[in-house]
Amino acid sequence: MPEASMKMVPGAPGPAATAGTGPQALRHLSVLDSQLQLINANIYAALLGSGLTGCLLTWLVWLVNPDPLSGSWIEQGQRFVAWLAAGNYSVSAAGFEGVAVLRLHSASWLLAYLLVSLACALIWRYFWRRTGSIYSVEQTYRLLQALALAVGLCWGIGCGWLYQPESSAVTLGMVSLMGGLSGGLLSGVGVRARLYWLVSLPMAVGLVGALLYHGGEVNPVLPVALLLLLLSNGIFAHNTERHIGSTIELRFKNMFLVEQLREQTRVAEQANLAKSNFLAGASHDLRQPVHALNLFLESLSTTRLDARQETIVTHARAASLASREMLDTLLDFSRIEAGVMEPKPRTMPLAGLLRQLEDEYGPQADSKGLVYRSRDCIDHVYCDPSLLSLILRNLVGNAIRYTVRGGVLVAVRTRGTDKVVEVWDTGIGIDASHHEKIFHEFHQISNQERDHHKGLGLGLAIVRRLVDSLGLELSLASRLGKGSVFSLRLPCASPPCQPAGVNALVSPTFQPGAARHEASSLMGLRVLVVDDEVLVREGMRMLLGQWGCFVEVFRTVEGATRYIGDFDGDGPPFDLLITDFRLENGVTGHDVIRAVRAALQKLPDFADFDPPVVIVTGDTDPLRISQARGLGATVLHKPIDTQVLHAELAKAFAFKTSKNLLLI
């Protein structure tokens, strides 16, 4: 239907129909518009069929009434003119009056009907093309009703005018043709029963009225049969309208639901974007104090400490490292939950992770009078190290929290081709009815008073989601009052090959004083630090000072550029620039680098000096990290391991004239 393609979108009625309409009215107009589109697809075929039916009726009249007059067409024309001129209808023209006039009537009616049908088709085409822009759907429908009534009146007049009571052939032919036309109307306008009745009722009145008027020689079954046929077709039209209307309305409901789904998807995407932005901001803000704490602990570890103080610093560093890794992993887990980050499994040793857990949780167990043990192993597994660390931390933390006496054991067993990490405790145990519930958020079976020192009930929920995201298997066995054992099944892996003479790093825990022997490599290094966090600035000042560096720290880029402009010492104002990537008032590390380089160019002796750059940032947003990498340097994340910081500063000191360096 080419015209239908020019129509408005269903459900968007024209201007005249939208004023004061609610959702229900709009839905009704949308259904009506779809029904009119179906009618438009069939209306021209219906009018053509109706015209052919009119031709058949006229042919039937002519067939039943052959011309009794002989002679040429000229002679018949002369007689017809004489008949018209004779006011008394002479006997000579009686035959012409009886038969030829009936033929004339049928031909005149057919011509008039064809003209009316053509006019209806043109009027409909004109209005239909302008529906939705000039005319509303309801206005077009009212026009269609008027056109249907005009067609019905034409048929009613024709049936009454051309009826011949003395000819049973004409009677049966008319009844048959009207019944067929009634059936054809169902396919043309059956989706709107009112249109069917507007055509059928005038036709039925004309024909049935003629049958009843001349009922003397007519079988009474004929008008009754015709009325029953029209009535049954009308009922069928009503049922068709109801079913097709329901189907169309259901389609629009589905379209509405799809649109709602799209809207909800859009809202969810916006919420996910807001969540990502929040996580990026929270990551930056939370990493700052952890980074500063790490700097202070490193500064403290480089001073003279007795054995007890060394032990305290070791435990504090282990806790700092754990908090840093947990912060990283929790933020990564949020991204996994949001579907924006995939786990990164690799071959990893279990020994370093078990030792790290013992360093972190051993002091906690000692403070409660518990025994903490972990069995040494040389096994390697295939898993994401950070996520596995978070899983085991939650399991071990829960075991210590809910154990009053006895101890906690972490062991690794072999099960076929897999390794099973087991966390045993002699705690309160878990009833079988709670084995699934404990993995729900905020569910705690022995913290009815909501003591926050016992946690928030998120540990095992995080464990469950991480296990599912990694595709691992976690099982629980427990006896109430006796203790529990959580078993995590991991795929076994072969240890990677290492170059001869290189020892694998079995534990990421920092060894106090490990960088102390390298401090001389930074002696005299001039470092310019720009950071808006006071604790970070002080921590950098203390740590780099203890490493032998000359440190100048500034809160803003303006302070740094003033220092460069006022510098009157020997050599360059600085050998290395360390700046945060995101500073206050919208200033970025890119702004700092550009301003510092512009200030250097104003110094005649250092116009071409291109110092190494260190950008320290807590941002985890991929776009910001990409922007930082775009400055032509290496990217690391806050809080930085001070061993890595020292190594990178030493590298920058050794090759400061050959390349730029980005540290995060």
GIRAFEN-V501936 format. One record per helix or strand of 2 or more residues. SS is the DSSP state (hx for helix, st for strand). FROM is the first residue (numbers start at 1). LEN is the number of residues. Records with the same first field share a line. If there is no record, write none. Layout:
BEGIN
SS = FROM-LEN / FROM-LEN
END
This chain:
BEGIN
hx = 3-4 / 15-4 / 23-42 / 73-13 / 91-39 / 137-26 / 168-22 / 193-21 / 220-82 / 307-32 / 351-17 / 385-17 / 432-3 / 437-3 / 452-3 / 459-12 / 516-7 / 534-13 / 557-10 / 584-3 / 589-13 / 604-3 / 622-8 / 642-13
st = 346-4 / 371-4 / 380-4 / 407-9 / 418-8 / 473-7 / 483-11 / 526-5 / 550-5 / 576-5 / 612-5
END
